[in-house]
Amino acid sequence: MRALIQRVSSASVTTETGVAGRIENGLLVFVCAMRGDTEKEGDWLARKITNLRIFRDDADRMNRSLLEVGGAALVVSQFTLAAETKGNRPGFSSAASPEEAQHLYEDFSERIRSFGVSVQNGVFGADMKVALVNDGPVTIWLDTQTR
């Protein structure tokens, strides 16, 4: 699985039917299931994200985790993180099938929730508009293949 996380002071995702999810202080997590991924990768990624020390402590250093600050997570599926860019038109053949990806996306969200984190979600497979205020800015790329 791949994830692009952004530390945010606020973030929201909307679809044609309205706001699907909204958070204040926390992490915006774009996540992509890759071909061959299982719940094992989702578990590792959820643990890594909730424990990653990227929030400011009292000395203004990145030293606190999402769990420690009581932050929320807005989890948005994004198959384009699987982009293969050898040419000028990206390919996405390394992404999991939509059915498998949806299952892994939902399982991943539940794993983050199981740590006591408030989780909001985008709508899997929908055309979404994401708005955010990146705090820092802090943006980090994670890939279970390179752990």
LOTI-987845 format. One record per residue (C-alpha): residue number from 1; residue in three letters; chain; x, y, z negated. Coordinates in steps of 0.05 Angstrom, whole numbers, plus 5000, padded with zeros to 4 digits. Layout:
BEGIN
  pos  code  unit     X     Y     Z
  NUM   ALA     A     X     Y     Z
...
END
This chain:
BEGIN
  pos  code  unit     X     Y     Z
    1   MET     A  5000  5000  5000
    2   ARG     A  5021  5071  5011
    3   ALA     A  5001  5132  4973
    4   LEU     A  5014  5206  4978
    5   ILE     A  5001  5239  4911
    6   GLN     A  4995  5313  4897
    7   ARG     A  4993  5344  4828
    8   VAL     A  4934  5391  4831
    9   SER     A  4899  5443  4788
   10   SER     A  4836  5428  4829
   11   ALA     A  4815  5385  4888
   12   SER     A  4751  5365  4922
   13   VAL     A  4728  5324  4981
   14   THR     A  4665  5337  5021
   15   THR     A  4628  5300  5076
   16   GLU     A  4570  5322  5119
   17   THR     A  4524  5305  5060
   18   GLY     A  4561  5348  5009
   19   VAL     A  4613  5342  4955
   20   ALA     A  4634  5270  4945
   21   GLY     A  4685  5282  4890
   22   ARG     A  4716  5339  4852
   23   ILE     A  4769  5343  4798
   24   GLU     A  4807  5396  4759
   25   ASN     A  4876  5382  4730
   26   GLY     A  4903  5316  4756
   27   LEU     A  4924  5280  4819
   28   LEU     A  4898  5278  4889
   29   VAL     A  4915  5209  4914
   30   PHE     A  4912  5192  4988
   31   VAL     A  4918  5117  4994
   32   CYS     A  4926  5068  5052
   33   ALA     A  4922  4993  5050
   34   MET     A  4972  4959  5097
   35   ARG     A  4965  4893  5133
   36   GLY     A  4982  4837  5083
   37   ASP     A  4969  4878  5020
   38   THR     A  4932  4846  4962
   39   GLU     A  4906  4868  4895
   40   LYS     A  4977  4857  4869
   41   GLU     A  5001  4918  4908
   42   GLY     A  4942  4959  4884
   43   ASP     A  4956  4940  4812
   44   TRP     A  5029  4961  4817
   45   LEU     A  5011  5026  4852
   46   ALA     A  4957  5044  4800
   47   ARG     A  5005  5031  4743
   48   LYS     A  5060  5072  4777
   49   ILE     A  5014  5131  4791
   50   THR     A  4982  5134  4722
   51   ASN     A  5050  5130  4687
   52   LEU     A  5092  5173  4734
   53   ARG     A  5119  5231  4692
   54   ILE     A  5105  5290  4738
   55   PHE     A  5066  5337  4693
   56   ARG     A  5097  5393  4653
   57   ASP     A  5115  5384  4580
   58   ASP     A  5122  5441  4529
   59   ALA     A  5192  5457  4556
   60   ASP     A  5162  5464  4627
   61   ARG     A  5197  5400  4651
   62   MET     A  5164  5345  4690
   63   ASN     A  5160  5296  4633
   64   ARG     A  5087  5276  4621
   65   SER     A  5043  5226  4657
   66   LEU     A  4971  5231  4681
   67   LEU     A  4952  5189  4621
   68   GLU     A  4989  5235  4572
   69   VAL     A  4956  5299  4599
   70   GLY     A  4887  5268  4604
   71   GLY     A  4883  5287  4678
   72   ALA     A  4835  5260  4729
   73   ALA     A  4846  5227  4797
   74   LEU     A  4812  5241  4863
   75   VAL     A  4825  5180  4906
   76   VAL     A  4815  5187  4981
   77   SER     A  4825  5132  5033
   78   GLN     A  4871  5153  5089
   79   PHE     A  4890  5102  5141
   80   THR     A  4934  5153  5176
   81   LEU     A  4988  5140  5124
   82   ALA     A  5002  5077  5164
   83   ALA     A  5020  5119  5225
   84   GLU     A  5075  5091  5271
   85   THR     A  5105  5151  5306
   86   LYS     A  5155  5124  5356
   87   GLY     A  5120  5160  5413
   88   ASN     A  5078  5223  5412
   89   ARG     A  5012  5187  5399
   90   PRO     A  5011  5153  5330
   91   GLY     A  4991  5080  5325
   92   PHE     A  4958  5049  5264
   93   SER     A  4965  4974  5277
   94   SER     A  5002  4964  5210
   95   ALA     A  4940  4987  5171
   96   ALA     A  4895  4935  5140
   97   SER     A  4830  4919  5174
   98   PRO     A  4773  4965  5153
   99   GLU     A  4738  4910  5113
  100   GLU     A  4801  4891  5075
  101   ALA     A  4822  4963  5067
  102   GLN     A  4756  4982  5036
  103   HIS     A  4760  4925  4986
  104   LEU     A  4832  4944  4967
  105   TYR     A  4814  5018  4962
  106   GLU     A  4756  5004  4915
  107   ASP     A  4798  4955  4874
  108   PHE     A  4854  5007  4869
  109   SER     A  4805  5060  4844
  110   GLU     A  4778  5012  4792
  111   ARG     A  4848  4995  4768
  112   ILE     A  4863  5069  4756
  113   ARG     A  4796  5076  4721
  114   SER     A  4814  5016  4677
  115   PHE     A  4870  5057  4646
  116   GLY     A  4819  5107  4620
  117   VAL     A  4829  5158  4676
  118   SER     A  4769  5195  4703
  119   VAL     A  4766  5177  4777
  120   GLN     A  4728  5211  4833
  121   ASN     A  4728  5183  4904
  122   GLY     A  4721  5204  4975
  123   VAL     A  4676  5164  5021
  124   PHE     A  4711  5106  5055
  125   GLY     A  4712  5113  5131
  126   ALA     A  4676  5180  5131
  127   ASP     A  4699  5245  5163
  128   MET     A  4721  5284  5102
  129   LYS     A  4745  5353  5086
  130   VAL     A  4795  5357  5029
  131   ALA     A  4809  5421  4991
  132   LEU     A  4863  5427  4939
  133   VAL     A  4907  5473  4898
  134   ASN     A  4974  5438  4895
  135   ASP     A  5006  5452  4827
  136   GLY     A  5080  5464  4833
  137   PRO     A  5077  5445  4889
  138   VAL     A  5088  5372  4872
  139   THR     A  5078  5320  4927
  140   ILE     A  5105  5249  4922
  141   TRP     A  5105  5190  4971
  142   LEU     A  5099  5119  4944
  143   ASP     A  5102  5054  4983
  144   THR     A  5096  4986  4950
  145   GLN     A  5144  4958  5003
  146   THR     A  5201  5001  4975
  147   ARG     A  5190  4990  4901
END
